[in-house]
Amino acid sequence: MQNRIPTRDPIGKELRRNRAQRRVGLGSKCACGEPKPEALIAGSDSMICAECQRKEKGLSVMDRHHVAGQANHDLTVPLPANDHRSILTPAMYDWPKKTRENPTGSPLLAAAACIRGFCDTVIYLIDKLIYWVAELLEALHEVLVCEFGENYWQVLKIKCTTRQR
């Protein structure tokens, strides 16, 4: 997603990604097309992602993601395993280490983790559930303009409740 909140530690993020890439090999991907190195299983005979490996074993492809981190809150949400491994878990490594690990059980760090986890999860959901809709509407707009002209909504008699020009 293009509108991602900037990382606190871009060098650390890139180092973690490069490490994951080296574990599975440059350009590796699963037969299903999954290319994210964090989702791929290092050392597998033929490159396979976590979800495909689980399907082969008859297991669920869903993980239980601790939104605020296991050290901070018990709440979990189901997520596809590949996204859990490659998007939301790595996002937690961008949090301050004390917040992520909360070794003393600080309620303030736990609260900070709840906020960070909520933000990461909402950004993930926006990317997976909503952002594509904006791109679809923009593409449809172009098709309608080509087919019916710049004011296609008037030609098609579509009521517009947004600001009128």
C-alpha positions as CSV (number, residue, x, y, z in Angstrom):
1,M,0.0,0.0,0.0
2,Q,1.4,3.4,-0.9
3,N,0.1,5.3,2.1
4,R,1.9,3.2,4.8
5,I,3.0,5.1,7.9
6,P,6.8,5.6,7.6
7,T,9.0,3.0,9.3
8,R,10.8,4.1,12.5
9,D,13.9,2.1,11.5
10,P,14.1,1.7,7.7
11,I,17.6,0.3,7.8
12,G,16.5,-2.4,10.3
13,K,13.4,-3.2,8.2
14,E,15.6,-3.6,5.1
15,L,18.1,-5.8,7.0
16,R,15.4,-8.1,8.2
17,R,13.9,-8.4,4.7
18,N,17.3,-9.1,3.2
19,R,18.0,-11.8,5.9
20,A,14.7,-13.4,5.0
21,Q,15.5,-13.2,1.3
22,R,18.9,-14.9,1.8
23,R,17.3,-17.7,3.8
24,V,15.0,-18.7,0.9
25,G,17.1,-17.5,-2.0
26,L,16.8,-14.5,-4.3
27,G,13.8,-14.5,-6.5
28,S,12.2,-17.6,-4.8
29,K,8.5,-18.0,-4.8
30,C,6.0,-20.7,-4.1
31,A,4.1,-22.5,-6.9
32,C,1.0,-20.5,-5.8
33,G,2.9,-17.3,-6.7
34,E,3.7,-16.1,-3.2
35,P,7.0,-14.2,-3.4
36,K,7.3,-12.6,0.0
37,P,10.4,-14.2,1.6
38,E,9.0,-14.0,5.1
39,A,6.0,-16.2,4.0
40,L,8.3,-18.8,2.4
41,I,9.6,-21.9,4.2
42,A,13.4,-21.9,4.2
43,G,15.0,-25.3,3.6
44,S,12.0,-26.9,1.9
45,D,12.7,-29.3,-0.9
46,S,10.7,-27.2,-3.4
47,M,10.0,-23.7,-2.3
48,I,6.7,-23.5,-0.6
49,C,4.9,-20.9,1.4
50,A,3.4,-21.4,4.9
51,E,-0.2,-21.5,3.6
52,C,0.5,-24.1,0.9
53,Q,2.5,-26.2,3.3
54,R,-0.4,-26.2,5.7
55,K,-2.9,-27.1,3.0
56,E,-0.7,-30.1,2.1
57,K,-0.8,-31.2,5.7
58,G,-4.5,-30.6,6.0
59,L,-4.1,-27.8,8.5
60,S,-5.7,-24.4,8.7
61,V,-4.0,-21.6,6.6
62,M,-5.0,-19.1,9.3
63,D,-2.9,-17.9,12.2
64,R,-4.0,-16.2,15.4
65,H,-2.2,-12.8,15.4
66,H,-1.6,-11.2,18.8
67,V,-2.5,-7.6,17.8
68,A,-0.7,-5.9,20.6
69,G,2.0,-8.6,20.9
70,Q,1.8,-11.6,23.2
71,A,3.6,-9.8,26.0
72,N,1.0,-7.1,26.1
73,H,-2.5,-8.5,25.5
74,D,-4.2,-11.8,24.9
75,L,-6.4,-10.6,22.1
76,T,-5.8,-12.5,18.8
77,V,-7.4,-12.1,15.4
78,P,-7.3,-14.7,12.6
79,L,-5.1,-13.8,9.6
80,P,-3.9,-15.7,6.6
81,A,-0.6,-17.3,7.7
82,N,1.4,-15.7,4.8
83,D,0.2,-12.2,5.7
84,H,0.8,-12.8,9.4
85,R,4.4,-13.9,8.7
86,S,5.2,-11.3,6.1
87,I,3.2,-8.2,7.0
88,L,2.0,-7.9,10.6
89,T,4.7,-9.7,12.5
90,P,7.4,-7.8,10.7
91,A,5.5,-4.6,11.4
92,M,5.9,-5.3,15.2
93,Y,9.7,-5.3,14.8
94,D,9.3,-1.6,13.9
95,W,8.0,-0.9,17.4
96,P,10.3,0.1,20.2
97,K,11.8,-3.1,21.6
98,K,10.7,-2.3,25.1
99,T,7.1,-1.9,23.9
100,R,7.1,-5.1,21.9
101,E,8.7,-7.2,24.6
102,N,7.4,-5.3,27.7
103,P,9.6,-7.3,30.1
104,T,8.3,-5.7,33.3
105,G,4.6,-5.8,32.3
106,S,4.3,-2.0,32.2
107,P,0.6,-1.0,31.7
108,L,1.8,2.1,29.8
109,L,3.9,0.0,27.3
110,A,1.0,-2.5,27.0
111,A,-1.3,0.5,26.1
112,A,1.2,1.8,23.6
113,A,1.4,-1.7,22.1
114,C,-2.4,-1.8,21.8
115,I,-2.4,1.5,19.9
116,R,0.5,0.4,17.6
117,G,-1.1,-3.0,17.0
118,F,-4.5,-1.4,16.2
119,C,-2.9,1.0,13.7
120,D,-0.9,-1.8,12.0
121,T,-4.0,-4.0,11.8
122,V,-6.2,-1.2,10.5
123,I,-3.6,-0.3,7.8
124,Y,-3.5,-4.0,6.8
125,L,-7.3,-4.1,6.6
126,I,-7.4,-0.9,4.5
127,D,-4.8,-2.4,2.2
128,K,-6.6,-5.7,1.8
129,L,-10.2,-4.8,2.0
130,I,-10.7,-1.2,0.9
131,Y,-7.8,0.4,-1.1
132,W,-8.5,-1.7,-4.2
133,V,-12.1,-0.4,-4.3
134,A,-10.7,3.2,-4.8
135,E,-8.6,1.9,-7.7
136,L,-11.6,0.0,-9.2
137,L,-13.8,3.1,-9.0
138,E,-11.1,5.2,-10.7
139,A,-10.7,2.6,-13.5
140,L,-14.5,2.5,-13.9
141,H,-14.6,6.3,-14.1
142,E,-12.2,6.2,-17.0
143,V,-14.3,3.6,-18.8
144,L,-17.5,5.6,-18.3
145,V,-15.9,8.8,-19.5
146,C,-14.7,7.0,-22.7
147,E,-18.2,5.5,-23.2
148,F,-20.5,8.3,-22.2
149,G,-18.4,11.5,-21.9
150,E,-17.0,13.7,-19.1
151,N,-20.5,14.0,-17.5
152,Y,-21.5,10.3,-17.8
153,W,-23.5,10.5,-14.5
154,Q,-25.9,13.0,-16.1
155,V,-26.2,10.9,-19.3
156,L,-26.9,7.8,-17.1
157,K,-29.1,9.7,-14.8
158,I,-27.0,8.8,-11.7
159,K,-27.9,10.9,-8.7
160,C,-24.8,12.4,-7.2
161,T,-24.9,13.3,-3.5
162,T,-21.4,14.8,-3.5
163,R,-20.5,18.4,-4.1
164,Q,-22.1,19.5,-7.3
165,R,-20.1,21.5,-9.9
